[in-house]
Amino acid sequence: MDDGKTENMKDLVDRLTLGVTRILESRPGVTEVRYVEKEPAERHMIISWEQKNCCLLPEDLRNFYQMTDGFLMTWSIKFDGNNMQLGTMIINSISTLCRLGTSSIYNLPNAPTLDDLENDTDDEGKEERVEKPHFNLQCRIFELDCCNGNGKVCLVYKNVQSGVVSSRAEIWFLDRALYWHFLSDTFTAYYRLMLVHLGLPQWQYALTKYGISPQAKQWFNMYKPVACTASIIADDDMTLINKLDPNQVFKSKNKLQNAKKKTPAQLPGPQKNQTSLVTNRNASQIGSMTKKVIP
């Protein structure tokens, strides 16, 4: 019975992760792939969340929660003799799908809110056509993933009206500078992006115009995404590829070797001439001696 349960669990994990667990286990240096099993979210919890926040969960996200109440998978590598957790894939549970509101950051009178701070960054996005979220009453924003402190992946409802249930949601990424970056129209598309990028550090930045940091780029080179597009690291292909031309690197060494090889080949010539000179000298000496002996 236990073997059958284990096989069913492996099959479920394989379907949930689209086979990424097997891909990671086959990667060199990966020491542990850990998936945390979660029970399905109860129906009344989903309904309670929707009523509390006056929002309907997208159908694909609702189906996801009815299969598993959140998602957590991590994988580690061997680094400097120790196990180091490198990849993390998280989807918050329905109970931790909390709203990022307009409450004051500091518990002080007249303290700035997120909306106040966001107004300082609005000028950069004026040229973009996509309407960005805002920390005001017209948007409801919920945190899907805290991204290990590198930002937040959010479920965003825009153009919200008071007393009207919102049903259309998008997935956006909020970086540490409070700039918004669009990720996908649906939760399913975002979920696939997360799996494709293997939960590598700062992978969300690969989908922004800023790109990933140099340190994260090194991890991307070692453990490339399953199906990375050209836009992720195309601009840095020439810098990432270490081109080694042996003919150029060892040019001087080859010349020395060729010179050494040619030197023995030229030696027989002078030796032959020297031998002929010696033979001629000996012959002349013998001839003179013969002349002296004969009366």
Secondary structure, DSSP 8 states (H G I E B T S, - for coil): -HHHHHHHHHHHHHHHTTTHHHHHHHSTTEEEEEE-------HHHHHHHHHHHTB---HHHHHHHHH-SSEEEEEEEEETTEEEEEEEEEE--GGG--B--S-BSSSSTT--BHHHHHGGGGGGGTT--S----SSTT-EEEEEE-GGGTEEEEEEE-S--TT--B---EEEEEETTS-EEEEESSHHHHHHHHHHTTT-TTGGGGGSSS---HHHHHHHHHS--TT--HHHHGGGHHHHS----HHHHTHHHHHHHHHHHHHHHHSHHHHHHHHHHHHHHHHHHHHHHHHHH--
